[in-house]
Amino acid sequence: MEKVIHCRDVGFDCDGIIRAQTEAEALQMAADHAQRAHGLDEVTPEVLEKIRSVMREEHTATLLMR
């Protein structure tokens, strides 16, 4: 299952969506985005916990062609 984070769910006025294969990868991508796009100087453990709390799991669709 794919890990998905909607930036707006974290509390930012942002339509960004992060998709990753692992929780660690999703958290790293979210931290990088928060620093680049939203000017966060430091991603604290509290911020990471907030991000983790809104992370969803979604099935990745696969298209099979014959």
CHARMM-style PDB file with segment names, atoms N, HN, CA, C and O in Angstrom:
ATOM      1  N   MET     1       0.826  -1.180   0.000  1.00  0.00      PROA
ATOM      2  CA  MET     1       0.000   0.000   0.000  1.00  0.00      PROA
ATOM      3  C   MET     1       0.873   1.247   0.000  1.00  0.00      PROA
ATOM      4  O   MET     1       1.960   1.272   0.576  1.00  0.00      PROA
ATOM      5  N   GLU     2       0.377   2.249  -0.645  1.00  0.00      PROA
ATOM      6  HN  GLU     2      -0.506   2.229  -1.113  1.00  0.00      PROA
ATOM      7  CA  GLU     2       1.091   3.512  -0.761  1.00  0.00      PROA
ATOM      8  C   GLU     2       0.744   4.418   0.429  1.00  0.00      PROA
ATOM      9  O   GLU     2      -0.406   4.456   0.867  1.00  0.00      PROA
ATOM     10  N   LYS     3       1.726   5.135   0.941  1.00  0.00      PROA
ATOM     11  HN  LYS     3       2.660   5.105   0.585  1.00  0.00      PROA
ATOM     12  CA  LYS     3       1.516   6.108   2.017  1.00  0.00      PROA
ATOM     13  C   LYS     3       1.218   7.458   1.375  1.00  0.00      PROA
ATOM     14  O   LYS     3       1.936   7.889   0.474  1.00  0.00      PROA
ATOM     15  N   VAL     4       0.154   8.130   1.837  1.00  0.00      PROA
ATOM     16  HN  VAL     4      -0.430   7.780   2.569  1.00  0.00      PROA
ATOM     17  CA  VAL     4      -0.284   9.387   1.228  1.00  0.00      PROA
ATOM     18  C   VAL     4      -0.478  10.433   2.322  1.00  0.00      PROA
ATOM     19  O   VAL     4      -1.100  10.170   3.351  1.00  0.00      PROA
ATOM     20  N   ILE     5       0.071  11.630   2.077  1.00  0.00      PROA
ATOM     21  HN  ILE     5       0.577  11.844   1.241  1.00  0.00      PROA
ATOM     22  CA  ILE     5      -0.087  12.762   2.994  1.00  0.00      PROA
ATOM     23  C   ILE     5      -0.602  13.944   2.191  1.00  0.00      PROA
ATOM     24  O   ILE     5       0.006  14.342   1.197  1.00  0.00      PROA
ATOM     25  N   HSD     6      -1.722  14.501   2.625  1.00  0.00      PROA
ATOM     26  HN  HSD     6      -2.216  14.177   3.432  1.00  0.00      PROA
ATOM     27  CA  HSD     6      -2.250  15.732   2.039  1.00  0.00      PROA
ATOM     28  C   HSD     6      -1.763  16.876   2.915  1.00  0.00      PROA
ATOM     29  O   HSD     6      -2.061  16.920   4.108  1.00  0.00      PROA
ATOM     30  N   CYS     7      -1.024  17.789   2.332  1.00  0.00      PROA
ATOM     31  HN  CYS     7      -0.782  17.753   1.363  1.00  0.00      PROA
ATOM     32  CA  CYS     7      -0.425  18.889   3.089  1.00  0.00      PROA
ATOM     33  C   CYS     7      -1.494  19.678   3.850  1.00  0.00      PROA
ATOM     34  O   CYS     7      -1.270  20.099   4.985  1.00  0.00      PROA
ATOM     35  N   ARG     8      -2.640  19.872   3.229  1.00  0.00      PROA
ATOM     36  HN  ARG     8      -2.822  19.530   2.307  1.00  0.00      PROA
ATOM     37  CA  ARG     8      -3.731  20.613   3.857  1.00  0.00      PROA
ATOM     38  C   ARG     8      -4.160  19.955   5.179  1.00  0.00      PROA
ATOM     39  O   ARG     8      -4.551  20.648   6.119  1.00  0.00      PROA
ATOM     40  N   ASP     9      -4.087  18.616   5.250  1.00  0.00      PROA
ATOM     41  HN  ASP     9      -3.770  18.053   4.487  1.00  0.00      PROA
ATOM     42  CA  ASP     9      -4.473  17.900   6.467  1.00  0.00      PROA
ATOM     43  C   ASP     9      -3.514  18.176   7.625  1.00  0.00      PROA
ATOM     44  O   ASP     9      -3.871  18.013   8.792  1.00  0.00      PROA
ATOM     45  N   VAL    10      -2.300  18.594   7.290  1.00  0.00      PROA
ATOM     46  HN  VAL    10      -2.010  18.727   6.342  1.00  0.00      PROA
ATOM     47  CA  VAL    10      -1.315  18.920   8.328  1.00  0.00      PROA
ATOM     48  C   VAL    10      -1.576  20.316   8.892  1.00  0.00      PROA
ATOM     49  O   VAL    10      -1.119  20.644   9.987  1.00  0.00      PROA
ATOM     50  N   GLY    11      -2.320  21.144   8.130  1.00  0.00      PROA
ATOM     51  HN  GLY    11      -2.691  20.877   7.240  1.00  0.00      PROA
ATOM     52  CA  GLY    11      -2.665  22.465   8.617  1.00  0.00      PROA
ATOM     53  C   GLY    11      -2.194  23.599   7.726  1.00  0.00      PROA
ATOM     54  O   GLY    11      -2.385  24.770   8.053  1.00  0.00      PROA
ATOM     55  N   PHE    12      -1.580  23.259   6.602  1.00  0.00      PROA
ATOM     56  HN  PHE    12      -1.424  22.308   6.336  1.00  0.00      PROA
ATOM     57  CA  PHE    12      -1.105  24.291   5.678  1.00  0.00      PROA
ATOM     58  C   PHE    12      -2.163  24.570   4.618  1.00  0.00      PROA
ATOM     59  O   PHE    12      -2.937  23.681   4.262  1.00  0.00      PROA
ATOM     60  N   ASP    13      -2.200  25.791   4.116  1.00  0.00      PROA
ATOM     61  HN  ASP    13      -1.571  26.513   4.405  1.00  0.00      PROA
ATOM     62  CA  ASP    13      -3.073  26.156   3.004  1.00  0.00      PROA
ATOM     63  C   ASP    13      -2.347  25.774   1.720  1.00  0.00      PROA
ATOM     64  O   ASP    13      -1.795  26.626   1.024  1.00  0.00      PROA
ATOM     65  N   CYS    14      -2.359  24.470   1.419  1.00  0.00      PROA
ATOM     66  HN  CYS    14      -2.808  23.779   1.985  1.00  0.00      PROA
ATOM     67  CA  CYS    14      -1.540  23.931   0.335  1.00  0.00      PROA
ATOM     68  C   CYS    14      -2.232  22.693  -0.240  1.00  0.00      PROA
ATOM     69  O   CYS    14      -2.764  21.865   0.499  1.00  0.00      PROA
ATOM     70  N   ASP    15      -2.215  22.584  -1.553  1.00  0.00      PROA
ATOM     71  HN  ASP    15      -1.783  23.257  -2.153  1.00  0.00      PROA
ATOM     72  CA  ASP    15      -2.823  21.433  -2.213  1.00  0.00      PROA
ATOM     73  C   ASP    15      -1.824  20.303  -2.469  1.00  0.00      PROA
ATOM     74  O   ASP    15      -2.133  19.357  -3.194  1.00  0.00      PROA
ATOM     75  N   GLY    16      -0.630  20.394  -1.879  1.00  0.00      PROA
ATOM     76  HN  GLY    16      -0.379  21.162  -1.290  1.00  0.00      PROA
ATOM     77  CA  GLY    16       0.391  19.380  -2.087  1.00  0.00      PROA
ATOM     78  C   GLY    16      -0.032  18.015  -1.565  1.00  0.00      PROA
ATOM     79  O   GLY    16      -0.673  17.896  -0.520  1.00  0.00      PROA
ATOM     80  N   ILE    17       0.342  16.996  -2.317  1.00  0.00      PROA
ATOM     81  HN  ILE    17       0.862  17.093  -3.165  1.00  0.00      PROA
ATOM     82  CA  ILE    17       0.077  15.610  -1.928  1.00  0.00      PROA
ATOM     83  C   ILE    17       1.376  14.826  -2.081  1.00  0.00      PROA
ATOM     84  O   ILE    17       2.035  14.888  -3.118  1.00  0.00      PROA
ATOM     85  N   ILE    18       1.729  14.098  -1.044  1.00  0.00      PROA
ATOM     86  HN  ILE    18       1.193  14.048  -0.201  1.00  0.00      PROA
ATOM     87  CA  ILE    18       2.939  13.288  -1.046  1.00  0.00      PROA
ATOM     88  C   ILE    18       2.525  11.827  -1.113  1.00  0.00      PROA
ATOM     89  O   ILE    18       1.653  11.377  -0.369  1.00  0.00      PROA
ATOM     90  N   ARG    19       3.162  11.100  -2.012  1.00  0.00      PROA
ATOM     91  HN  ARG    19       3.870  11.465  -2.616  1.00  0.00      PROA
ATOM     92  CA  ARG    19       2.910   9.662  -2.159  1.00  0.00      PROA
ATOM     93  C   ARG    19       4.257   8.946  -2.096  1.00  0.00      PROA
ATOM     94  O   ARG    19       5.214   9.318  -2.776  1.00  0.00      PROA
ATOM     95  N   ALA    20       4.303   7.912  -1.264  1.00  0.00      PROA
ATOM     96  HN  ALA    20       3.526   7.610  -0.711  1.00  0.00      PROA
ATOM     97  CA  ALA    20       5.547   7.159  -1.113  1.00  0.00      PROA
ATOM     98  C   ALA    20       5.225   5.712  -0.796  1.00  0.00      PROA
ATOM     99  O   ALA    20       4.107   5.382  -0.402  1.00  0.00      PROA
ATOM    100  N   GLN    21       6.213   4.858  -0.971  1.00  0.00      PROA
ATOM    101  HN  GLN    21       7.122   5.127  -1.290  1.00  0.00      PROA
ATOM    102  CA  GLN    21       6.019   3.434  -0.711  1.00  0.00      PROA
ATOM    103  C   GLN    21       6.172   3.073   0.773  1.00  0.00      PROA
ATOM    104  O   GLN    21       5.601   2.084   1.231  1.00  0.00      PROA
ATOM    105  N   THR    22       6.944   3.877   1.526  1.00  0.00      PROA
ATOM    106  HN  THR    22       7.408   4.680   1.154  1.00  0.00      PROA
ATOM    107  CA  THR    22       7.156   3.569   2.944  1.00  0.00      PROA
ATOM    108  C   THR    22       6.834   4.793   3.793  1.00  0.00      PROA
ATOM    109  O   THR    22       6.831   5.923   3.305  1.00  0.00      PROA
ATOM    110  N   GLU    23       6.568   4.548   5.058  1.00  0.00      PROA
ATOM    111  HN  GLU    23       6.571   3.630   5.454  1.00  0.00      PROA
ATOM    112  CA  GLU    23       6.307   5.644   5.987  1.00  0.00      PROA
ATOM    113  C   GLU    23       7.528   6.543   6.111  1.00  0.00      PROA
ATOM    114  O   GLU    23       7.402   7.767   6.102  1.00  0.00      PROA
ATOM    115  N   ALA    24       8.705   5.947   6.226  1.00  0.00      PROA
ATOM    116  HN  ALA    24       8.808   4.952   6.233  1.00  0.00      PROA
ATOM    117  CA  ALA    24       9.935   6.737   6.371  1.00  0.00      PROA
ATOM    118  C   ALA    24      10.146   7.653   5.172  1.00  0.00      PROA
ATOM    119  O   ALA    24      10.505   8.819   5.334  1.00  0.00      PROA
ATOM    120  N   GLU    25       9.926   7.130   3.976  1.00  0.00      PROA
ATOM    121  HN  GLU    25       9.635   6.182   3.845  1.00  0.00      PROA
ATOM    122  CA  GLU    25      10.084   7.934   2.761  1.00  0.00      PROA
ATOM    123  C   GLU    25       9.055   9.068   2.725  1.00  0.00      PROA
ATOM    124  O   GLU    25       9.385  10.195   2.355  1.00  0.00      PROA
ATOM    125  N   ALA    26       7.821   8.770   3.105  1.00  0.00      PROA
ATOM    126  HN  ALA    26       7.554   7.855   3.404  1.00  0.00      PROA
ATOM    127  CA  ALA    26       6.770   9.792   3.115  1.00  0.00      PROA
ATOM    128  C   ALA    26       7.082  10.894   4.125  1.00  0.00      PROA
ATOM    129  O   ALA    26       6.901  12.076   3.830  1.00  0.00      PROA
ATOM    130  N   LEU    27       7.545  10.517   5.303  1.00  0.00      PROA
ATOM    131  HN  LEU    27       7.692   9.557   5.542  1.00  0.00      PROA
ATOM    132  CA  LEU    27       7.884  11.513   6.325  1.00  0.00      PROA
ATOM    133  C   LEU    27       9.045  12.393   5.872  1.00  0.00      PROA
ATOM    134  O   LEU    27       9.028  13.604   6.094  1.00  0.00      PROA
ATOM    135  N   GLN    28      10.050  11.793   5.240  1.00  0.00      PROA
ATOM    136  HN  GLN    28      10.063  10.809   5.060  1.00  0.00      PROA
ATOM    137  CA  GLN    28      11.190  12.574   4.745  1.00  0.00      PROA
ATOM    138  C   GLN    28      10.740  13.551   3.667  1.00  0.00      PROA
ATOM    139  O   GLN    28      11.137  14.716   3.671  1.00  0.00      PROA
ATOM    140  N   MET    29       9.907  13.070   2.743  1.00  0.00      PROA
ATOM    141  HN  MET    29       9.585  12.124   2.740  1.00  0.00      PROA
ATOM    142  CA  MET    29       9.407  13.937   1.679  1.00  0.00      PROA
ATOM    143  C   MET    29       8.558  15.072   2.252  1.00  0.00      PROA
ATOM    144  O   MET    29       8.639  16.206   1.781  1.00  0.00      PROA
ATOM    145  N   ALA    30       7.751  14.774   3.258  1.00  0.00      PROA
ATOM    146  HN  ALA    30       7.685  13.852   3.640  1.00  0.00      PROA
ATOM    147  CA  ALA    30       6.905  15.797   3.880  1.00  0.00      PROA
ATOM    148  C   ALA    30       7.764  16.828   4.609  1.00  0.00      PROA
ATOM    149  O   ALA    30       7.485  18.025   4.544  1.00  0.00      PROA
ATOM    150  N   ALA    31       8.796  16.375   5.293  1.00  0.00      PROA
ATOM    151  HN  ALA    31       9.023  15.402   5.345  1.00  0.00      PROA
ATOM    152  CA  ALA    31       9.693  17.297   5.996  1.00  0.00      PROA
ATOM    153  C   ALA    31      10.405  18.207   4.998  1.00  0.00      PROA
ATOM    154  O   ALA    31      10.513  19.413   5.219  1.00  0.00      PROA
ATOM    155  N   ASP    32      10.888  17.627   3.905  1.00  0.00      PROA
ATOM    156  HN  ASP    32      10.800  16.648   3.726  1.00  0.00      PROA
ATOM    157  CA  ASP    32      11.550  18.429   2.875  1.00  0.00      PROA
ATOM    158  C   ASP    32      10.586  19.463   2.288  1.00  0.00      PROA
ATOM    159  O   ASP    32      10.951  20.621   2.087  1.00  0.00      PROA
ATOM    160  N   HSD    33       9.363  19.034   2.018  1.00  0.00      PROA
ATOM    161  HN  HSD    33       9.066  18.093   2.182  1.00  0.00      PROA
ATOM    162  CA  HSD    33       8.356  19.941   1.462  1.00  0.00      PROA
ATOM    163  C   HSD    33       8.046  21.077   2.439  1.00  0.00      PROA
ATOM    164  O   HSD    33       7.951  22.238   2.041  1.00  0.00      PROA
ATOM    165  N   ALA    34       7.889  20.732   3.717  1.00  0.00      PROA
ATOM    166  HN  ALA    34       7.966  19.789   4.040  1.00  0.00      PROA
ATOM    167  CA  ALA    34       7.569  21.744   4.730  1.00  0.00      PROA
ATOM    168  C   ALA    34       8.671  22.800   4.818  1.00  0.00      PROA
ATOM    169  O   ALA    34       8.387  23.985   4.994  1.00  0.00      PROA
ATOM    170  N   GLN    35       9.906  22.375   4.697  1.00  0.00      PROA
ATOM    171  HN  GLN    35      10.136  21.412   4.554  1.00  0.00      PROA
ATOM    172  CA  GLN    35      11.017  23.325   4.763  1.00  0.00      PROA
ATOM    173  C   GLN    35      11.102  24.181   3.504  1.00  0.00      PROA
ATOM    174  O   GLN    35      11.276  25.397   3.588  1.00  0.00      PROA
ATOM    175  N   ARG    36      10.980  23.549   2.334  1.00  0.00      PROA
ATOM    176  HN  ARG    36      10.839  22.561   2.265  1.00  0.00      PROA
ATOM    177  CA  ARG    36      11.094  24.282   1.063  1.00  0.00      PROA
ATOM    178  C   ARG    36       9.878  25.171   0.788  1.00  0.00      PROA
ATOM    179  O   ARG    36      10.023  26.362   0.514  1.00  0.00      PROA
ATOM    180  N   ALA    37       8.697  24.591   0.860  1.00  0.00      PROA
ATOM    181  HN  ALA    37       8.579  23.623   1.082  1.00  0.00      PROA
ATOM    182  CA  ALA    37       7.485  25.293   0.424  1.00  0.00      PROA
ATOM    183  C   ALA    37       6.883  26.192   1.500  1.00  0.00      PROA
ATOM    184  O   ALA    37       6.233  27.189   1.188  1.00  0.00      PROA
ATOM    185  N   HSD    38       7.102  25.837   2.769  1.00  0.00      PROA
ATOM    186  HN  HSD    38       7.630  25.027   3.023  1.00  0.00      PROA
ATOM    187  CA  HSD    38       6.435  26.564   3.845  1.00  0.00      PROA
ATOM    188  C   HSD    38       7.399  27.259   4.804  1.00  0.00      PROA
ATOM    189  O   HSD    38       6.973  27.840   5.802  1.00  0.00      PROA
ATOM    190  N   GLY    39       8.693  27.198   4.503  1.00  0.00      PROA
ATOM    191  HN  GLY    39       9.038  26.725   3.693  1.00  0.00      PROA
ATOM    192  CA  GLY    39       9.682  27.941   5.271  1.00  0.00      PROA
ATOM    193  C   GLY    39       9.905  27.449   6.688  1.00  0.00      PROA
ATOM    194  O   GLY    39      10.406  28.205   7.520  1.00  0.00      PROA
ATOM    195  N   LEU    40       9.550  26.210   6.992  1.00  0.00      PROA
ATOM    196  HN  LEU    40       9.143  25.596   6.316  1.00  0.00      PROA
ATOM    197  CA  LEU    40       9.815  25.679   8.326  1.00  0.00      PROA
ATOM    198  C   LEU    40      11.317  25.569   8.514  1.00  0.00      PROA
ATOM    199  O   LEU    40      11.995  24.915   7.721  1.00  0.00      PROA
ATOM    200  N   ASP    41      11.839  26.195   9.546  1.00  0.00      PROA
ATOM    201  HN  ASP    41      11.288  26.725  10.191  1.00  0.00      PROA
ATOM    202  CA  ASP    41      13.269  26.123   9.826  1.00  0.00      PROA
ATOM    203  C   ASP    41      13.670  24.754  10.342  1.00  0.00      PROA
ATOM    204  O   ASP    41      14.739  24.236  10.017  1.00  0.00      PROA
ATOM    205  N   GLU    42      12.792  24.176  11.154  1.00  0.00      PROA
ATOM    206  HN  GLU    42      11.924  24.596  11.418  1.00  0.00      PROA
ATOM    207  CA  GLU    42      13.089  22.900  11.785  1.00  0.00      PROA
ATOM    208  C   GLU    42      11.819  22.059  11.805  1.00  0.00      PROA
ATOM    209  O   GLU    42      10.740  22.551  12.135  1.00  0.00      PROA
ATOM    210  N   VAL    43      11.958  20.808  11.456  1.00  0.00      PROA
ATOM    211  HN  VAL    43      12.835  20.408  11.188  1.00  0.00      PROA
ATOM    212  CA  VAL    43      10.837  19.875  11.542  1.00  0.00      PROA
ATOM    213  C   VAL    43      11.000  19.118  12.853  1.00  0.00      PROA
ATOM    214  O   VAL    43      11.796  18.186  12.961  1.00  0.00      PROA
ATOM    215  N   THR    44      10.236  19.538  13.833  1.00  0.00      PROA
ATOM    216  HN  THR    44       9.589  20.296  13.746  1.00  0.00      PROA
ATOM    217  CA  THR    44      10.354  18.996  15.190  1.00  0.00      PROA
ATOM    218  C   THR    44       9.660  17.637  15.291  1.00  0.00      PROA
ATOM    219  O   THR    44       8.882  17.265  14.412  1.00  0.00      PROA
ATOM    220  N   PRO    45       9.943  16.906  16.354  1.00  0.00      PROA
ATOM    221  CA  PRO    45       9.226  15.645  16.574  1.00  0.00      PROA
ATOM    222  C   PRO    45       7.705  15.845  16.627  1.00  0.00      PROA
ATOM    223  O   PRO    45       6.948  14.970  16.207  1.00  0.00      PROA
ATOM    224  N   GLU    46       7.269  16.985  17.138  1.00  0.00      PROA
ATOM    225  HN  GLU    46       7.884  17.695  17.479  1.00  0.00      PROA
ATOM    226  CA  GLU    46       5.833  17.266  17.206  1.00  0.00      PROA
ATOM    227  C   GLU    46       5.239  17.429  15.801  1.00  0.00      PROA
ATOM    228  O   GLU    46       4.133  16.960  15.532  1.00  0.00      PROA
ATOM    229  N   VAL    47       5.977  18.091  14.916  1.00  0.00      PROA
ATOM    230  HN  VAL    47       6.875  18.472  15.134  1.00  0.00      PROA
ATOM    231  CA  VAL    47       5.527  18.254  13.531  1.00  0.00      PROA
ATOM    232  C   VAL    47       5.485  16.888  12.848  1.00  0.00      PROA
ATOM    233  O   VAL    47       4.524  16.577  12.145  1.00  0.00      PROA
ATOM    234  N   LEU    48       6.509  16.081  13.047  1.00  0.00      PROA
ATOM    235  HN  LEU    48       7.290  16.333  13.618  1.00  0.00      PROA
ATOM    236  CA  LEU    48       6.524  14.744  12.454  1.00  0.00      PROA
ATOM    237  C   LEU    48       5.353  13.901  12.960  1.00  0.00      PROA
ATOM    238  O   LEU    48       4.763  13.138  12.195  1.00  0.00      PROA
ATOM    239  N   GLU    49       5.017  14.032  14.234  1.00  0.00      PROA
ATOM    240  HN  GLU    49       5.496  14.652  14.856  1.00  0.00      PROA
ATOM    241  CA  GLU    49       3.894  13.275  14.778  1.00  0.00      PROA
ATOM    242  C   GLU    49       2.570  13.739  14.157  1.00  0.00      PROA
ATOM    243  O   GLU    49       1.694  12.919  13.880  1.00  0.00      PROA
ATOM    244  N   LYS    50       2.426  15.044  13.939  1.00  0.00      PROA
ATOM    245  HN  LYS    50       3.138  15.710  14.164  1.00  0.00      PROA
ATOM    246  CA  LYS    50       1.232  15.567  13.277  1.00  0.00      PROA
ATOM    247  C   LYS    50       1.134  15.010  11.859  1.00  0.00      PROA
ATOM    248  O   LYS    50       0.063  14.583  11.426  1.00  0.00      PROA
ATOM    249  N   ILE    51       2.251  15.017  11.142  1.00  0.00      PROA
ATOM    250  HN  ILE    51       3.121  15.363  11.494  1.00  0.00      PROA
ATOM    251  CA  ILE    51       2.277  14.476   9.781  1.00  0.00      PROA
ATOM    252  C   ILE    51       1.900  12.994   9.803  1.00  0.00      PROA
ATOM    253  O   ILE    51       1.083  12.538   9.003  1.00  0.00      PROA
ATOM    254  N   ARG    52       2.500  12.258  10.722  1.00  0.00      PROA
ATOM    255  HN  ARG    52       3.163  12.628  11.372  1.00  0.00      PROA
ATOM    256  CA  ARG    52       2.214  10.823  10.836  1.00  0.00      PROA
ATOM    257  C   ARG    52       0.730  10.581  11.136  1.00  0.00      PROA
ATOM    258  O   ARG    52       0.147   9.616  10.642  1.00  0.00      PROA
ATOM    259  N   SER    53       0.126  11.447  11.937  1.00  0.00      PROA
ATOM    260  HN  SER    53       0.600  12.231  12.338  1.00  0.00      PROA
ATOM    261  CA  SER    53      -1.274  11.247  12.330  1.00  0.00      PROA
ATOM    262  C   SER    53      -2.257  11.427  11.174  1.00  0.00      PROA
ATOM    263  O   SER    53      -3.367  10.899  11.225  1.00  0.00      PROA
ATOM    264  N   VAL    54      -1.868  12.164  10.134  1.00  0.00      PROA
ATOM    265  HN  VAL    54      -0.966  12.593  10.092  1.00  0.00      PROA
ATOM    266  CA  VAL    54      -2.778  12.381   9.001  1.00  0.00      PROA
ATOM    267  C   VAL    54      -2.418  11.503   7.792  1.00  0.00      PROA
ATOM    268  O   VAL    54      -3.096  11.547   6.766  1.00  0.00      PROA
ATOM    269  N   MET    55      -1.362  10.716   7.919  1.00  0.00      PROA
ATOM    270  HN  MET    55      -0.811  10.679   8.752  1.00  0.00      PROA
ATOM    271  CA  MET    55      -0.947   9.846   6.820  1.00  0.00      PROA
ATOM    272  C   MET    55      -2.002   8.774   6.584  1.00  0.00      PROA
ATOM    273  O   MET    55      -2.534   8.186   7.526  1.00  0.00      PROA
ATOM    274  N   ARG    56      -2.292   8.532   5.316  1.00  0.00      PROA
ATOM    275  HN  ARG    56      -1.860   9.010   4.551  1.00  0.00      PROA
ATOM    276  CA  ARG    56      -3.270   7.507   4.940  1.00  0.00      PROA
ATOM    277  C   ARG    56      -2.568   6.422   4.133  1.00  0.00      PROA
ATOM    278  O   ARG    56      -1.482   6.622   3.589  1.00  0.00      PROA
ATOM    279  N   GLU    57      -3.213   5.286   4.074  1.00  0.00      PROA
ATOM    280  HN  GLU    57      -4.095   5.123   4.516  1.00  0.00      PROA
ATOM    281  CA  GLU    57      -2.736   4.219   3.213  1.00  0.00      PROA
ATOM    282  C   GLU    57      -3.736   4.038   2.086  1.00  0.00      PROA
ATOM    283  O   GLU    57      -4.942   3.975   2.321  1.00  0.00      PROA
ATOM    284  N   GLU    58      -3.238   3.955   0.876  1.00  0.00      PROA
ATOM    285  HN  GLU    58      -2.258   4.006   0.685  1.00  0.00      PROA
ATOM    286  CA  GLU    58      -4.093   3.748  -0.283  1.00  0.00      PROA
ATOM    287  C   GLU    58      -3.510   2.621  -1.115  1.00  0.00      PROA
ATOM    288  O   GLU    58      -2.295   2.453  -1.210  1.00  0.00      PROA
ATOM    289  N   HSD    59      -4.399   1.862  -1.706  1.00  0.00      PROA
ATOM    290  HN  HSD    59      -5.387   1.998  -1.629  1.00  0.00      PROA
ATOM    291  CA  HSD    59      -3.960   0.809  -2.629  1.00  0.00      PROA
ATOM    292  C   HSD    59      -3.496   1.465  -3.920  1.00  0.00      PROA
ATOM    293  O   HSD    59      -4.118   2.407  -4.410  1.00  0.00      PROA
ATOM    294  N   THR    60      -2.427   0.972  -4.447  1.00  0.00      PROA
ATOM    295  HN  THR    60      -1.921   0.207  -4.049  1.00  0.00      PROA
ATOM    296  CA  THR    60      -1.919   1.451  -5.738  1.00  0.00      PROA
ATOM    297  C   THR    60      -2.594   0.627  -6.826  1.00  0.00      PROA
ATOM    298  O   THR    60      -2.509  -0.601  -6.838  1.00  0.00      PROA
ATOM    299  N   ALA    61      -3.256   1.316  -7.729  1.00  0.00      PROA
ATOM    300  HN  ALA    61      -3.325   2.313  -7.720  1.00  0.00      PROA
ATOM    301  CA  ALA    61      -3.958   0.618  -8.806  1.00  0.00      PROA
ATOM    302  C   ALA    61      -2.955   0.102  -9.822  1.00  0.00      PROA
ATOM    303  O   ALA    61      -1.956   0.755 -10.124  1.00  0.00      PROA
ATOM    304  N   THR    62      -3.237  -1.060 -10.332  1.00  0.00      PROA
ATOM    305  HN  THR    62      -4.049  -1.590 -10.086  1.00  0.00      PROA
ATOM    306  CA  THR    62      -2.391  -1.653 -11.357  1.00  0.00      PROA
ATOM    307  C   THR    62      -3.259  -1.949 -12.580  1.00  0.00      PROA
ATOM    308  O   THR    62      -4.320  -2.562 -12.464  1.00  0.00      PROA
ATOM    309  N   LEU    63      -2.815  -1.525 -13.713  1.00  0.00      PROA
ATOM    310  HN  LEU    63      -1.953  -1.027 -13.808  1.00  0.00      PROA
ATOM    311  CA  LEU    63      -3.528  -1.761 -14.960  1.00  0.00      PROA
ATOM    312  C   LEU    63      -2.944  -2.988 -15.642  1.00  0.00      PROA
ATOM    313  O   LEU    63      -1.754  -3.027 -15.957  1.00  0.00      PROA
ATOM    314  N   LEU    64      -3.771  -3.973 -15.865  1.00  0.00      PROA
ATOM    315  HN  LEU    64      -4.738  -3.942 -15.610  1.00  0.00      PROA
ATOM    316  CA  LEU    64      -3.340  -5.181 -16.555  1.00  0.00      PROA
ATOM    317  C   LEU    64      -3.901  -5.150 -17.966  1.00  0.00      PROA
ATOM    318  O   LEU    64      -5.104  -4.969 -18.155  1.00  0.00      PROA
ATOM    319  N   MET    65      -3.044  -5.324 -18.948  1.00  0.00      PROA
ATOM    320  HN  MET    65      -2.067  -5.471 -18.795  1.00  0.00      PROA
ATOM    321  CA  MET    65      -3.503  -5.317 -20.339  1.00  0.00      PROA
ATOM    322  C   MET    65      -3.221  -6.671 -20.950  1.00  0.00      PROA
ATOM    323  O   MET    65      -2.195  -7.295 -20.676  1.00  0.00      PROA
ATOM    324  N   ARG    66      -4.129  -7.106 -21.766  1.00  0.00      PROA
ATOM    325  HN  ARG    66      -4.962  -6.600 -21.988  1.00  0.00      PROA
ATOM    326  CA  ARG    66      -3.949  -8.397 -22.456  1.00  0.00      PROA
ATOM    327  C   ARG    66      -3.903  -8.175 -23.927  1.00  0.00      PROA
ATOM    328  OT1 ARG    66      -3.758  -9.129 -24.692  1.00  0.00      PROA
TER     329      ARG     66
END
